[in-house]
Amino acid sequence: MKLQYNTSYASIDDLIRRAKKKIPKFAFDYLNGGCNENVNLHKNTAELRQVELQPFYLTNHAGSDMKTELFGHVYDAPFGISPVGLQGLMWPNAPEILARAAFEHNIPFILSTVTTSSIERISELTEGRAWFQLYHPAENDIRDKIIKRAMVAQCPVLAILCDVPTFGYRPWDIKNGLAMPPRMTLRNILQIIGKPEWALKTLIHGQPNFANMKPYMPKGLDMKQLGAYMNKTFSGRLNEEKIAPIRDMWKGKLVLKGVASPEDTEMAIRLGLDGIIVSNHGGRQLDAAQSTIKSLIPIVEKFKGKIKIMMDSGIRTGPDVARTLACGADFAFMGRTFMYGVSALGNEGGNHTISILKTQVQQVMEQICCAKVSDFPRHLI
């Protein structure tokens, strides 16, 4: 696909500034925040950017190719779109915008259990190429029903989330009424009035809801009851006993997302999983955790080649993708970056953001004389 982007917003920082102006403050705070004091949120990116790459200018470099094989499919770039909850809160119809753009650009899109578009709709837009991320329900019956829907939708990869045994403490979401149970305050209403395009688009597309959970939710819940239902439904912790039956049931590729230790990686391999995503939920769960790049390195040293190792959290730009791959990850995922793009530019935000990232990764590869993605570790200083 031809790369095209709006030159007025040529950087991810431009998109962040634009998004902040376009959407209500409570929605931007939800997108932009981590947990507690935001220590791990900032550390994720800051420590990743300490990674340096070595160029080899005098090599016989004939060009660089970003194409990357992952789970039997050759993608056009070594990065994809992470699952994000409540995407339609930040920009109406955001999951569909991003899924369509990912499909057109031939990169993976992962749909969250708790986002605002259904498995079936996203599968339709991507011709069955979208991955699905499972928040493990407390009840096995709901788990099985969701997994069967993902099977029927032909999702090639199921990612099980393991890093939300409890919901993170996010002070700004509590202040904004976005904790569980959620509430709409006068301040939030005034913020909506001040963002007329967001309000109009929300009116057109409807109030954001947990589209994947609608078949299992009682009808007519008010906001307080909805909060109680979601807390009850997703109160289960993930462990070996819960992963094993999913592996038996799911015939496609199975990935564990939220891994932060060699011990959990070893368990994933023992249970027959196909990949892991090293992640700390974008710094939204444990403020005292390591940055993802620090978690990644010992996992790569011990398990590279034994399981597909991917990473998200803290990756914002094309050079960040390059740093991640140079440290040994097989693939990179980003969530916030794409949501900034859609929040800033609406329907054009997905294509715009992917085009920027592809251009940036290609430029880094050409600059350091890296012929293919698997060569990135040769350039790590």
VEXBAVO-540904 format. One record per atom (N, C-alpha, C, O): y negated, x, z negated; residue in three letters. Coordinates in pm, whole numbers, plus 50000, padded with zeros to 5 digits. Layout:
REM VEXBAVO-540904
YXZALA/...
This chain:
REM VEXBAVO-540904
501205008450000MET/500005000050000MET/498765008750000MET/498715018849929MET/497765004950079LYS/496525012550084LYS/495805011849950LYS/495675001149890LYS/495345023449904LEU/494665023949774LEU/493205020049792LEU/492485026149871LEU/492785010049717GLN/491405005449724GLN/490915002449583GLN/491594996049504GLN/489715007349552TYR/489145004049423TYR/487625002949433TYR/487005008549523TYR/487054995849339ASN/485614993549331ASN/484955006249280ASN/485155010249165ASN/484165012649365THR/483585025649328THR/482555024649216THR/482165034849159THR/482125012549184SER/481195010949071SER/481915012748938SER/481275014848834SER/483255012048940TYR/484045013448818TYR/485155023548844TYR/486345020148846TYR/484745035848865ALA/485665046248914ALA/486465052948804ALA/487335061248834ALA/486225049748678SER/486975055748568SER/487485044948475SER/486985033748475SER/488475048348395ILE/488995038948296ILE/487925035948191ILE/487845024748141ILE/487105045748158ASP/486015043248063ASP/485035032948118ASP/484505024748043ASP/484785033148250ASP/483935022948311ASP/484535009048291ASP/483824999448263ASP/485845008148307LEU/486524995248291LEU/486454990448147LEU/486294978548121LEU/486574999648052ILE/486484995947910ILE/485114990047881ILE/484994979647816ILE/484074996747929ARG/482704991847904ARG/482484978247969ARG/481874969247910ARG/482984976648091ARG/482844963948162ARG/483624952848092ARG/483134941748078ARG/484844955848049ALA/485664945947980ALA/484994941147851ALA/485024929247819ALA/484384950247780LYS/483714946647655LYS/482594936747679LYS/482304928347594LYS/481954937647795LYS/480874928447829LYS/481384915047881LYS/480694904947871LYS/482594914947937LYS/483084903148007LYS/483844893347920LYS/483894881447951LYS/484454898047811ILE/485344889247733ILE/484814887647591ILE/484094896347542ILE/485164876647523PRO/484694874647386PRO/485084886347295PRO/486094893047317PRO/484264888647195LYS/484504899947105LYS/485874899047039LYS/486544909247024LYS/486304887046998PHE/487604886046930PHE/488744890247023PHE/489734895846978PHE/488604887447154ALA/489634891447250ALA/489594906547274ALA/490644912847284ALA/488394912247282PHE/488284926747302PHE/488794934247180PHE/489474944347193PHE/488464929247061ASP/488964935646939ASP/490484935546935ASP/491104945346894ASP/491094924446976TYR/492554923446978TYR/493154933647074TYR/494164940047044TYR/492524935247189LEU/493004944747290LEU/492784959147246LEU/493674967447263LEU/491654962047192ASN/491204975747172ASN/491644981847039ASN/491614994047023ASN/492044973646945GLY/492284978546810GLY/493704983446787GLY/494624980046861GLY/493854991446681GLY/495164996046636GLY/495534988446510GLY/495684976246512GLY/495684995746399CYS/495934989246270CYS/495254997446161CYS/494905009046181CYS/495094991246047ASN/494454997745931ASN/493155004645970ASN/492174997846002ASN/493125018045968GLU/491875025045999GLU/491845030946141GLU/490975039046173GLU/492785026846226ASN/492835031546367ASN/493115046446381ASN/492825052246486ASN/493675052646279VAL/493935067046284VAL/494935070246396VAL/494685078846480VAL/496075063346395ASN/497105066546493ASN/496705062446634ASN/497105068846731ASN/495925051846645LEU/495405047746775LEU/494675059246844LEU/494955062346960LEU/493755065446772HIS/492965076346831HIS/493775089246843HIS/493595096946938HIS/494675091446749LYS/495485103646750LYS/496415103846872LYS/496665114446929LYS/496925092246910ASN/497825091447026ASN/497215098247149ASN/497845106647212ASN/495995094347181THR/495345099847301THR/494815113847276THR/494945122647362THR/494215116147160ALA/493625129247132ALA/494665140347135ALA/494425150947193ALA/495835138047075GLU/496855148547072GLU/497555150047207GLU/497975161047243GLU/497675139247281LEU/498205140347417LEU/497295149147502LEU/497775156847586LEU/496005147947482ARG/495045155347564ARG/494905169947523ARG/494135177447584ARG/495625174047421GLN/495705188347390GLN/496715195447480GLN/496765207747484GLN/497525187547551VAL/498505193347644VAL/497775198847766VAL/496925192147824VAL/498125211247805GLU/497465217747918GLU/498475221048028GLU/499645223848000GLU/498005220548153LEU/498865223048268LEU/498445235748340LEU/497265239048350LEU/499445242748389GLN/499225255448460GLN/499295253348611GLN/500335249048661GLN/498215256248685PRO/498295255648832PRO/498875268548889PRO/498685279348832PRO/499575267449002PHE/500075279149075PHE/499475278649215PHE/500085273449309PHE/498275284249229TYR/497495282149350TYR/498045289449472TYR/497835285049585TYR/498735300349453LEU/499145308549567LEU/500575305649612LEU/501165313649685LEU/501135294249570THR/502455290549618THR/502345284349757THR/501265280249800THR/503435283749826ASN/503485277649959ASN/503655262549942ASN/504745257249960ASN/502575255849907HIS/502625241549871HIS/502425233049996HIS/501405233950065HIS/503415224650025ALA/503365216450147ALA/502965201950119ALA/502995193650210ALA/502595198949996GLY/502205185349962GLY/502955180249841GLY/503965185949800GLY/502455169249784SER/503025163649661SER/503485149249686SER/502855141749760SER/504595145749624ASP/505165132449639ASP/505345126249501ASP/506065131549417ASP/504685114849479MET/504745108049349MET/505975099249332MET/506255094649221MET/506715096849437LYS/507835087449428LYS/508805091949319LYS/509105103849305LYS/509305082149243THR/510145085149127THR/511305075349121THR/511105063149124THR/512525080649112GLU/513695071949097GLU/513925068948949GLU/513925077848865GLU/514105056148920LEU/514355051948783LEU/515315040148786LEU/514995029748843LEU/516485041648726PHE/517495031148719PHE/517865025748858PHE/518035013648877PHE/517975034948953GLY/518445031049085GLY/517395025849180GLY/517705022549294GLY/516155025049135HIS/515065020549222HIS/514065031849238HIS/513725038549140HIS/513575034149359VAL/512565044349383VAL/511185037849378VAL/510825029849465VAL/510425041249274TYR/509065036049259TYR/508055045249328TYR/508325057049348TYR/506905039649364ASP/505895047349437ASP/505045056249347ASP/504265064349397ASP/505195054849217ALA/504445063149122ALA/505255064248993ALA/506115055848967ALA/504985074548912PRO/505795076648790PRO/505255069348668PRO/505435073948555PRO/504595058148690PHE/504065050448576PHE/504235035648602PHE/504375031148716PHE/504225027948492GLY/504355013448502GLY/503505006448398GLY/502785012848321GLY/503604993248397ILE/502774984848310ILE/503584980448189ILE/504594973548202ILE/503134984348072SER/503804981047946SER/503674966147913SER/502754959447961SER/504594961047832PRO/504454947247785PRO/503294946047687PRO/503094954747602PRO/502534935447700VAL/501404932647610VAL/501464918047571VAL/501604909347657VAL/501354915147443GLY/501364901447396GLY/500044894447422GLY/498994900847427GLY/500094881447437LEU/498904872947451LEU/497924877947558LEU/496714877847537LEU/498454882147673GLN/497574887447777GLN/496544877347825GLN/495404880947855GLN/496934864647831GLY/496004854347877GLY/494854851947784GLY/493864845847824GLY/494954856447660LEU/493824855547568LEU/492704864947612LEU/491524861647600LEU/493094876747663MET/492094886747703MET/491504883547840MET/490294884747859MET/492344879347934TRP/491824874248061TRP/492794863848113TRP/493994866448125TRP/492294852048145PRO/493164841248192PRO/494014845448311PRO/493524851548407PRO/495304842148304ASN/496264845048411ASN/496564859948425ASN/497094864048528ASN/496234867848326ALA/496404882448336ALA/497824886748369ALA/497994895548453ALA/498884881048308PRO/500234885748342PRO/500564884148490PRO/501194892748550PRO/500134873048548GLU/500424870648689GLU/499634880248778GLU/500154885248878GLU/498394882848743ILE/497584892348819ILE/498244906048820ILE/498354912548924ILE/498674910548702LEU/499264923948691LEU/500654924548753LEU/501004934548817LEU/501454914148736ALA/502794914148794ALA/502714914648947ALA/503474921849011ALA/501794907049003ARG/501634907049148ARG/501184920749198ARG/501704925849298ARG/500224926749129ALA/499734939949169ALA/500824950549157ALA/500964959049244ALA/501604949949048ALA/502694959449030ALA/503714958349143ALA/504184968449195ALA/504044946149180PHE/504994943949288PHE/504464949549420PHE/505194956249494PHE/503194946949449GLU/502604951749574GLU/502534967049579GLU/502674973049685GLU/502324973249464HIS/502224987849456HIS/503564994649428HIS/503645006849424HIS/504604986549409ASN/505944991849382ASN/505985000649257ASN/506445012049261ASN/505484994949146ILE/505645001149015ILE/506224990548921ILE/506064978648947ILE/506874994548812PRO/507474984548723PRO/506444977248637PRO/505454983048592PRO/506714964448616PHE/505934956048525PHE/506884950648420PHE/507944945348454PHE/506534951948292ILE/507374946848184ILE/506684934748121ILE/505534935548077ILE/507384923648118LEU/506854911448059LEU/507254910447913LEU/508424912647880LEU/506314907247826SER/506594905647683SER/507104891647653SER/506724881947719SER/507974890647553THR/508424877647504THR/507244869047461THR/507264856947480THR/506214875347404VAL/505124867847342VAL/503844868447424VAL/502744867847369VAL/503984869547557THR/502794868747639THR/502634854447692THR/503304845247643THR/501764852547790THR/501314839147827THR/501804834447963THR/501274824648016THR/502784841148021SER/503444836448142SER/504954837148119SER/505434845248041SER/505684828548188SER/507114827548164SER/507904837748245SER/507434843048345SER/509124840248199ILE/510054848948271ILE/510224844048414ILE/510204851848509ILE/510384830948428GLU/510674825148558GLU/509504827048655GLU/509724830348772GLU/508284824948609ARG/507124826348696ARG/506924840748739ARG/506634843448855ARG/507074850148646ILE/506874864248680ILE/507994869148772ILE/507744877348861ILE/509204864248751SER/510304867848840SER/510024863048982SER/510314869949079SER/509474851048992GLU/509134845549124GLU/508104854349195GLU/508224856849315GLU/507094858949122LEU/506034867149182LEU/506524880949222LEU/505974887049314LEU/507534885949153THR/507994899749177THR/509344900249246THR/509944910949258THR/509834888849292GLU/511134888049359GLU/512244894149273GLU/513124901349322GLU/512184891049142GLY/513224895549050GLY/513144910149012GLY/514144915848966GLY/511984916449029ARG/511874930848999ARG/511254933748862ARG/511304945048816ARG/510674923748798ALA/510024926148669ALA/511044928848560ALA/512104922648557ALA/510724938148471TRP/511524940448352TRP/511134930048246TRP/510094923648257TRP/511974928648144PHE/511644919448035PHE/511834926347901PHE/512834933147878PHE/510844924447814GLN/510914930147679GLN/511254919347579GLN/510574909047573GLN/512294921447501LEU/512744911747403LEU/512254915047263LEU/512604925447208LEU/511424906147206TYR/511194906247062TYR/512414899247003TYR/512654887547032TYR/513174906046921HIS/514424900346873HIS/514154888646779HIS/513544890446674HIS/514604876446816PRO/514404865046728PRO/515294865646605PRO/516314872546604PRO/514914858546502ALA/515734857946382ALA/517034850446407ALA/518044853246344ALA/517014840846501GLU/518194832846530GLU/518864837946658GLU/518224839646761GLU/520174840446648ASN/520914845446764ASN/520964835446878ASN/521054839446995ASN/520894822546846ASP/520934812346951ASP/519734813647043ASP/519874813047165ASP/518544815446985ILE/517344817147067ILE/517424830247144ILE/517064830847261ILE/517904840847078ARG/518094853747147ARG/518944852047272ARG/518574856647380ARG/520074845447256ASP/521004844047368ASP/520394835847480ASP/520594838847598ASP/519654825447446LYS/519034817047548LYS/517984824847627LYS/517894823547749LYS/517194833047558ILE/516164840947626ILE/516824851347718ILE/516394853147831ILE/517854857947667ILE/518544868047749ILE/519164861747873ILE/519104867547981ILE/519754850047857LYS/520354843347973LYS/519294839648076LYS/519554840448196LYS/518114835648030ARG/517024832848124ARG/516624845448200ARG/516364844848320ARG/516574856848130ALA/516244869448197ALA/517324873248299ALA/517014878848404ALA/518584870048268MET/519674872648362MET/519494864148488MET/519584869148600MET/519254851248469VAL/519084842048582VAL/517884846248666VAL/517894844948789VAL/516854851348600ALA/515644855948671ALA/515854869448740ALA/514954874348809ALA/517024875348722GLN/517414887848786GLN/516584899848741GLN/516384909248817GLN/516104899448617CYS/515384911148564CYS/516344923148565CYS/517434922248509CYS/515954934248626PRO/516894945548634PRO/517024953348505PRO/518024960048483PRO/516004952448418VAL/515984960248294VAL/515564951248179VAL/514594943748190VAL/516284952048070LEU/515914945447945LEU/515514956147845LEU/516294965147816LEU/514304955047791ALA/513824964347689ALA/513804957147555ALA/513124947047540ALA/514564962347459ILE/514584956347325ILE/513554963447238ILE/513544975747231ILE/512704955847174LEU/511644961647091LEU/512174964546952LEU/512794955946889LEU/511944976846903CYS/512484980246770CYS/511404984146669CYS/511724986846553CYS/510124984646710ASP/509114990046619ASP/508204979446556ASP/507084982446515ASP/508704966846549VAL/507924956446480VAL/508804949446376VAL/509054937446387VAL/509284956946275PRO/510034950346168PRO/509124941346085PRO/509584931746023PRO/507834944546082THR/506804935946023THR/505604936346115THR/505474945446197THR/504714926546104PHE/503504926546184PHE/502484936246123PHE/502274936346001PHE/501864944346208GLY/500884954146160GLY/499694947646092GLY/499334936246121GLY/499074955146001TYR/497884950245930TYR/496654953946013TYR/496294965646024TYR/496014943846072ARG/494894946046164ARG/493674938546112ARG/493514926646138ARG/492804945446038PRO/491714938745967PRO/490804930646058PRO/490384919746021PRO/490484935846179TRP/489544928846267TRP/490164915946320TRP/489454906046340TRP/491484915846343ASP/492134903546386ASP/492104893146274ASP/491934881246300ASP/492274897746150ILE/492184888646036ILE/490784882646027ILE/490624870546008ILE/489774891146042LYS/488394886246038LYS/488094876546153LYS/487334866946137LYS/488704879346269ASN/488444871046387ASN/489304858546395ASN/489184850746489ASN/490184856746297GLY/491024844946297GLY/492234846046386GLY/492854835846418GLY/492594858246428LEU/493734860146517LEU/494974864746443LEU/495954868746506LEU/494944864246312ALA/496164866846235ALA/497054854446241ALA/496664844346301ALA/498214855046181MET/499094843246174MET/498984837046036MET/499304843745938MET/498524824346023PRO/498214815346133PRO/496834818046193PRO/495924822146121PRO/496664815846325PRO/495364817946388PRO/494414806546354PRO/494844795646316PRO/493134809146367ARG/492144798746345ARG/490944801446436ARG/490654812946469ARG/490264790846477MET/489094792146562MET/487844790046476MET/487624779046423MET/487044800346462THR/485854799646379THR/484624796446464THR/484664797446587THR/483544792746398LEU/482284790246467LEU/481824802846540LEU/481284802046650LEU/482044814346478ARG/481654827046540ARG/482414829146670ARG/481834833546770ARG/483714826046670ASN/484504827346792ASN/484024817846901ASN/483964821547018ASN/483684805646862ILE/483184795746959ILE/481894800647022ILE/481694799147143ILE/481014806346941LEU/479754811646994LEU/480014823447089LEU/479324824947190LEU/481014831547057GLN/481374842747147GLN/481864837447282GLN/481544843147386GLN/482624826647279ILE/483124820747404ILE/481974815447488ILE/481934817447609ILE/481034808647423ILE/479874803247495ILE/479104814447564ILE/478534812447672ILE/479084826247501GLY/478364837547559GLY/479094844447673GLY/478534853447736GLY/480334840447703LYS/481114846347813LYS/481534835047909LYS/482704831247911LYS/480594829747987PRO/480884817648067PRO/481994819448170PRO/482744809948194PRO/482114831248234GLU/483174832948333GLU/484544832348267GLU/485464825948318GLU/484674839148153TRP/485944838748078TRP/486264824348037TRP/487404819848049TRP/485234817247989ALA/485444803447943ALA/485854794448059ALA/486754786148043ALA/485224795848176LEU/485554787648292LEU/486974790548341LEU/487724781348371LEU/487324803348348LYS/488664807048393LYS/489714801748294LYS/490784797248335LYS/489414802348165THR/490344797148065THR/490494782048080THR/491594776748065THR/489404775148110LEU/489454760748132LEU/490344757448252LEU/491114747948249LEU/490224765548359ILE/491004763248481ILE/492494765748456ILE/493344757848497ILE/492794776748388HIS/494194780548369HIS/494814774648243HIS/496034775048226HIS/494004769148157GLY/494514762948035GLY/494514772647918GLY/494514784747935GLY/494524766947799GLN/494544775047677GLN/495784783847676GLN/496884778947702GLN/495624796947645PRO/496794805747644PRO/497824801247541PRO/497474796947431PRO/499094802147579ASN/500164798347488ASN/501354807747507ASN/501394815547601ASN/502304806947415PHE/503494815347422PHE/504474809047521PHE/505404801947482PHE/504264811747650ALA/504984804747757ALA/506494806347746ALA/507224796847774ALA/506964818047706ASN/508414820247699ASN/509064813047582ASN/510274810647583ASN/508264809547483MET/508814803247363MET/508704788047365MET/509244781347277MET/508004782447463LYS/507764767947466LYS/509054759647461LYS/509064749247395LYS/510154763947529PRO/511364755647522PRO/511964754447383PRO/512744745247358PRO/511624763447293TYR/512264763847162TYR/511324759247050TYR/511734758246934TYR/510064756347083MET/509084752846982MET/508994737746965MET/509024730347064MET/508884733146842PRO/508634718746821PRO/507324714546888PRO/506384722446897PRO/507264702046934LYS/506064697047000LYS/504964694146898LYS/505234690946783LYS/503734695346944GLY/502584690746867GLY/502224699146746GLY/501634694046651GLY/502564712046747LEU/502204720646635LEU/500704723246633LEU/500114726146737LEU/500074722246515ASP/498704726946505ASP/498724742146487ASP/499804748046477ASP/497554748446481MET/497504763046480MET/498184768846357MET/498854779146365MET/498034762246244LYS/498674767246122LYS/500194766346134LYS/500914775546096LYS/500674755146188GLN/502114753446205GLN/502674763246309GLN/503784768346294GLN/501884765846414LEU/502294775546516LEU/502474789346453LEU/503454796246480LEU/501514793246368GLY/501614806146301GLY/502854807246214GLY/503544817446215GLY/503134796546140ALA/504314796546054ALA/505584797446139ALA/506534804346102ALA/505604790346252TYR/506774790546339TYR/507014804546396TYR/508144809346397TYR/505964811146444MET/506124824446504MET/506544834746399MET/507364843446427MET/505984833646280ASN/506394842846172ASN/507874841046138ASN/508594850746118ASN/508314828646132LYS/509714825746100LYS/510644830246213LYS/511714835746188LYS/510224827846337THR/511084830446452THR/511284845346475THR/512364849546519THR/510274853446446PHE/510374867746473PHE/510364875846344PHE/509684886046334PHE/511124871446246SER/511184878546118SER/512374888146111SER/512544895046010SER/513184888546216GLY/514384896846211GLY/514114911546240GLY/513254914746322GLY/514844920446175ARG/514774934846201ARG/515884938746298ARG/516944932446301ARG/515634949046377LEU/516634953846471LEU/517474964746405LEU/516944973446335LEU/518784964346428ASN/519674974646378ASN/520884975546471ASN/520974968346571ASN/521814984446438GLU/522964986746524GLU/523774974046546GLU/524254971546656GLU/523934966046440GLU/524724953846450GLU/524074943546543GLU/524764935146601GLU/522754944146556LYS/522064934646644LYS/521994939646788LYS/521924931646882LYS/522004952846806ILE/521934958346942ILE/523274957147013ILE/523314954147132ILE/524374959246942ALA/525704959547004ALA/526024946847082ALA/526494947947196ALA/525804934747028PRO/526124922847107PRO/525214921047229PRO/525614915047328PRO/523984926247220ILE/523104925647337ILE/523644934647447ILE/523624930947565ILE/524134946447409ARG/524724955447508ARG/525944948747574ARG/526164950247694ARG/526724941647496ASP/527894934647551ASP/527484923547647ASP/528144921147749ASP/526394916747614MET/525964905247692MET/525204909247819MET/525384903147925MET/524364919547809TRP/523464923347918TRP/524144933248011TRP/524514944247970TRP/524294929348137LYS/524994937748234LYS/524054947048312LYS/524514956048382LYS/522754944748300GLY/521794953548366GLY/521494965848281GLY/522214968848186GLY/520424972648316LYS/519994984248239LYS/519364979648108LYS/518594970048105LYS/519704986648000LEU/519224982947867LEU/518444994547806LEU/518935005947801LEU/517244991547759VAL/516315001747710VAL/515874997947569VAL/515684986147539VAL/515725007947483LEU/515195005847348LEU/513745010647345LEU/513475022347369LEU/512825001547315LYS/511405005047315LYS/510875005747172LYS/511134996947090LYS/510145016647144GLY/509595018647010GLY/510265030046936GLY/510075031646816GLY/511035037947009VAL/511755049146947VAL/510755060146908VAL/509845063346984VAL/510945065746789ALA/510035076246743ALA/510765087646673ALA/510135095846607ALA/512105088246688SER/512855098746619SER/514105102446696SER/514645094246770SER/514575114746680PRO/515865118546739PRO/517025110146685PRO/517975107546758PRO/516945105846559GLU/518025098046500GLU/518205084746573GLU/519325080746603GLU/517095077846601ASP/517195065046672ASP/517615067346817ASP/518315058946875ASP/517195078446875THR/517635081647011THR/519135083747016THR/519815079047107THR/519655090746916GLU/521105093346910GLU/521875080246898GLU/522935078646959GLU/521345070846820MET/522005057946807MET/521985050346939MET/522965043946976MET/520855051147010ALA/520755044347139ALA/521805049647237ALA/522415041847310ALA/522005062647237ILE/523025068647324ILE/524425064147282ILE/525255060747366ILE/524655064147153ARG/525975060147102ARG/526305045647136ARG/527465042247158ARG/525285037147141LEU/525495022947171LEU/525535020047321LEU/525685008547362LEU/525405030547401GLY/525525028647545GLY/524275023747614GLY/524355017847721GLY/523105026047554LEU/521875022047619LEU/521545031647733LEU/521985043147734LEU/520755026847827ASP/520445034647946ASP/519135042547934ASP/518925052248007ASP/518275038547843GLY/516995045447830GLY/516305042047700GLY/516675032547631GLY/515295049947668ILE/514425047147554ILE/512975048347600ILE/512675055747694ILE/512105041047534ILE/510665043047551ILE/510125047847418ILE/510065040347321ILE/509735060547415VAL/509115066147295VAL/507735059647282VAL/506915060447373VAL/507495053247169SER/506285045047154SER/506015042547007SER/506945042546926SER/504765040446972ASN/504445035546838ASN/503595022846849ASN/502715020246766ASN/503885014846954HIS/503245001946974HIS/501735003346990HIS/500954995046944HIS/501345014147057GLY/499925016347081GLY/499125018846955GLY/497915016246951GLY/499785024046851GLY/499075026446725GLY/498785013746648GLY/497905013646562GLY/499505002846678ARG/499194989846618ARG/500104986246501ARG/499964975446443ARG/501034995146464GLN/502004991546360GLN/501965000546237GLN/501984995646124GLN/501925013646258LEU/501995023146146LEU/500905033646165LEU/501035042646247LEU/499845032446087ASP/498715041546101ASP/499065055646057ASP/498425065246099ASP/500085057045973ALA/500485070145921ALA/501555076846007ALA/502125086945967ALA/501825071246125ALA/502865076746210ALA/502395088946287ALA/501195091746294ALA/503355096346345GLN/503035106846441GLN/502475100846568GLN/502705089046598GLN/501725108946642SER/501355104846778SER/502625104646863SER/503615111246830SER/502585097046971THR/503785095947055THR/504155109247119THR/505345112047136THR/503195117347156ILE/503525129947222ILE/504265139247125ILE/505155146747166ILE/503905138746997LYS/504615146846897LYS/506015141446872LYS/506935149146843LYS/506185128146882SER/507525122546869SER/508385125846991SER/509585128146980SER/507745126047108LEU/508485128147233LEU/509135141947242LEU/510295143047281LEU/508405152247205ILE/508835165947234ILE/510205169347173ILE/511065174447245ILE/510465166947044PRO/511805170146991PRO/512905161347051PRO/514045165647061PRO/512565149147091ILE/513555140447156ILE/513935146147291ILE/515115146447327ILE/512945150647368VAL/513215156747498VAL/514045169447481VAL/515005171647555VAL/513695177647383GLU/514415190347362GLU/515895188047333GLU/516735196147373GLU/516215177247265LYS/517595174847224LYS/518385166047321LYS/519595167547333LYS/517695156747391PHE/518435146447464PHE/518085145347612PHE/518575136347679PHE/517255154147665LYS/516895153647806LYS/518165154047891LYS/519025162647872LYS/518275144647985GLY/519435144048073GLY/520565135448021GLY/521475131948097GLY/520535132047891LYS/521595123747834LYS/521245108947838LYS/522125100347829LYS/519965105947851ILE/519455092347854ILE/518075093047918ILE/517395103147905ILE/517645082447986LYS/516295082348043LYS/515285081447930LYS/515365072747843LYS/514325090747931ILE/513315091347825ILE/511955087947886ILE/511445095247971ILE/511375077047841MET/510065072547887MET/509105072447767MET/509535073947653MET/507815070747794MET/506845070647685MET/505705061247717MET/505265060347832MET/505215054147614ASP/503915047647622ASP/503185049847491ASP/503715056347400ASP/501985044547479SER/501095045947363SER/500235058547376SER/500735069747368SER/498955056547395GLY/497995067547404GLY/497705072147545GLY/496735079447567GLY/498525068047641ILE/498325072147781ILE/497265063047842ILE/497425050847841ILE/496215068847894ARG/495105060747946ARG/494835063148094ARG/494465053848165ARG/495035075548143THR/494575079548275THR/495665086748352THR/496745089448299THR/495375089748479GLY/496305097648559GLY/496605111248500GLY/497775114948491GLY/495595118948458PRO/495895131648391PRO/496745129948265PRO/497545138748233PRO/496595118848193ASP/497445116248077ASP/498895114148120ASP/499825118748054ASP/499085107148232VAL/500425105448287VAL/501035119048318VAL/502185121748285VAL/500245127748382ALA/500725141148417ALA/501105149048293ALA/502135155848292ALA/500295148348189ARG/500595155348063ARG/501925150348004ARG/502735158247957ARG/502115137248007THR/503325131247952THR/504565136048027THR/505565139547965THR/504485136148159LEU/505625140548241LEU/505875155448224LEU/507015159948225LEU/504805163248208ALA/504965177648188ALA/505695180648057ALA/506365190848045ALA/505555171747959CYS/506235173547831CYS/507685168847835CYS/508385169347734CYS/508125164247951GLY/509535161247968GLY/509915146647980GLY/511085143548000GLY/508935137447970ALA/509265123347989ALA/509635120948135ALA/509105127448225ALA/510555111648157ASP/510965108148293ASP/510005098248357ASP/509955097048480ASP/509245091048273PHE/508375080548325PHE/507345077248218PHE/507575079948100PHE/506195071548258ALA/505125068148165ALA/504765053448181ALA/504815047848290ALA/504395047148070PHE/503935033348073PHE/502605032148001PHE/502325039447906PHE/501785022748048MET/500485020047988MET/500285005047974MET/500684997448063MET/499685000647864GLY/499374986547845GLY/497894983947849GLY/497404976447934GLY/497144990147755ARG/495714987447746ARG/494974990547875ARG/494104982847916ARG/495305001647940THR/494585005748059THR/494534994448162THR/493474991848220THR/495664987948183PHE/495704977148283PHE/494994964648233PHE/494404957348313PHE/495044962248103MET/494334950648050MET/492824952748055MET/492084943148075MET/492364965148037TYR/490934967848057TYR/490544964548201TYR/489504958348225TYR/491394968548296GLY/491094966148437GLY/490994951548470GLY/490064947348538GLY/491954943548422VAL/491944929248451VAL/490794922348377VAL/490144913548433VAL/490554926248253SER/489444920248177SER/488104923448241SER/487164915448233SER/488004934948303ALA/486744939048366ALA/486554932548502ALA/485454928248535ALA/487614931848582LEU/487474928148723LEU/488314916148766LEU/488384913148885LEU/488944909348672GLY/489654897148704GLY/490774899348804GLY/491604908348787GLY/490804891148909ASN/491894891449007ASN/492044904949076ASN/493134908349122ASN/490954912549085GLU/491014925649151GLU/491394936949057GLU/491624948249100GLU/491474933848926GLY/491654944348826GLY/492974951648833GLY/493034963648807GLY/494044944548870GLY/495344951048878GLY/495414961248990GLY/495764972848966GLY/495074957049111ASN/495074966249225ASN/494114977849204ASN/494434989349236ASN/492954974749150HIS/491934984949125HIS/492464995849031HIS/492345007749060HIS/493044991648919THR/493485001148817THR/494665009448867THR/494705021548845THR/495605003148933ILE/496745010648988ILE/496275020649091ILE/496785031849097ILE/495315016749174SER/494785025849277SER/494125038049215SER/494325049249262SER/493345035949110ILE/492725047149040ILE/493795056648987ILE/493725068749008ILE/494795051148919LEU/495815059448856LEU/496645067048959LEU/496945078748939LEU/497005060449067LYS/497745067349173LYS/496925078749231LYS/497445089749254LYS/495645076149254THR/494765086649308THR/494665098449212THR/494725110049254THR/494515095449083GLN/494395106048983GLN/495665114348971GLN/495605126648967GLN/496825107748966VAL/498085115248954VAL/498295123849078VAL/498685135449067VAL/498025118349195GLN/498185125949319GLN/497275138249319GLN/497675149049359GLN/496035136449272GLN/495085147549269GLN/495555158649175GLN/495445170449208GLN/496075154849057VAL/496585164848964VAL/497745172549027VAL/497815184749017VAL/498645165249090MET/499805171949151MET/499385181749260MET/499895192949267MET/498435177649344GLU/497965186549450GLU/497225198549390GLU/497355209749439GLU/496465196049285GLN/495665206649224GLN/496535217549161GLN/496235229449173GLN/497615213449096ILE/498455223649029ILE/499615228149118ILE/500435236349076ILE/499665222749242CYS/500725226249338CYS/502105222049287CYS/503055229949287CYS/502185209349244CYS/503425203449194CYS/503985194549305CYS/503375184449340CYS/505115198149361ALA/505645191349479ALA/506215177549447ALA/506015168049524ALA/506905176349335LYS/507505163449298LYS/507435161549148LYS/507235170949072LYS/507595149149107VAL/507385145448967VAL/508285153348874VAL/507855157148765VAL/509505155948913SER/510445163148826SER/510035177748805SER/510595184548719SER/509055182548883ASP/508575196348868ASP/507465197648763ASP/507065208848730ASP/506965186648712PHE/505855187448616PHE/506125196848499PHE/505215204448462PHE/507315196848438PRO/507535205648323PRO/507335220548354PRO/507065228448263PRO/507465224548480ARG/507225238648517ARG/505755242448495ARG/505435254248484ARG/504885232548490HIS/503445234948479HIS/502935233648335HIS/501725234748312HIS/503815231348241LEU/503385229848102LEU/503075243548043LEU/503885252648048LEU/501885244747986ILE/501495257147920ILE/501955256547774ILE/501735266047698ILE/
